[in-house]
Amino acid sequence: MATIARLKILVTGGGGFLGSAICKQLAAAGHSLRTLSRNRHPALDALGVEQRLGDIAGLDNVLEASKGVEAIVHCAAKMAPWGPLEEFYETNVRGTDNVLAACELNEIGRLVFTSSPSVVQNGTDQEGITESTPYAQPFMNAYAHTKALAEQRVLAANGPQMATVVRRPQIVWGPDDPTFLPLVLAKARAGKLRFIGKTPKKIDTVYVDNAAEAHVLALDRLAPGSAVAGKTYFISQGEPVFNEDLINGWLNAGGFPPETRRLPEAPMRFLANAFEGIYGTLRIQKTPPLTRFVVDRLSTALWFDISAARRDLGYAPRVSMAEGMARVAQQLTRERLHKRETG
């Protein structure tokens, strides 16, 4: 764990999966914390976190929440595999613009921004790539597009008065994961889970506590002119796994048999494009049954060279894949036992 001078820190999206893990680590280190989220979170109350409620798309909300703080960790975002660009823009770009404005107006000197490797995801195998990899053209979805716009703004704001750094954690998972794990288990439960493509592909992920510590380490080293200021870092376990091994590990933890069935890649890409076109034309609000982003995640390799994070941040994943899986299995087992006991 990093050892940094005690600060007053604002964490946007502090009640989310990654945000709450960051708050837990920062609180344990003795920092004074405030969060800005849409809803109140009892777990943050238990940590002694001051909670402010509001939408980061509102400048007044961000200005008020950031008064008197010395650093901001900006995690709040709209994340989904598909949706109208304007909805993602409002939160991911306008919200980030508001955070940057608040840093300037309230004279806040440190900003750690949570982005996503999806900004470089281009529909092909990407193996051992570094931070020099260019942005995807075109972007896979509105989420990736708006996260790229936001991180460009954050990097451009780095300077003598304010130091900024961008983190790109890949597939953050662990107990209480609200995104990837529930989706996989729900598909398995409905009998709709399949792999795509002829062969398994290696992907990177990051256990939630490791992703949180990477943010704390960045904050520790961040100052105007420091080695990490104005830079971007991929964050992962540093041990790529086959997508089938990851998903079957989650299935085993959830009490499901392994999945072996596969679907051909080309027809799935055609269907994803067709679904997105139809849903977009008809302005259907819900996510299509299949998206390009999901097909890409299941059919292409995506893993990183994280030597920059190791070198500059001293990042070394403390929780291994095996330990993370064991923790997830323990949680899911407790949940199943509780369901049986309560009928």
Secondary structure, 3 states (H helix, E strand, C coil): CCCCCCCEEEEECCCCHHHHHHHHHHHHCCCEEEEEECCCCHHHHHCCCEEEECCCCCHHHHHHHCCCCCEEEECCCCCCCCCCHHHHHHHHHHHHHHHHHHHHHCCCCEEEEECCHHHCCCCCCEEEECCCCCCCCCCCCHHHHHHHHHHHHHHHHCCCCCEEEEEEECCEECCCCCCHHHHHHHHHHCCCCCEECCCCCEECCEEHHHHHHHHHHHHHHCCCCCCCCCEEEEECCCCCEEHHHHHHHHHHHCCCCCCCCEECHHHHHHHHHHHHHHHHHCCCCCCCCCCHHHHHHHHCCEEECCHHHHHHHCCCCCCCHHHHHHHHHHHHHHHHHHHHHHC
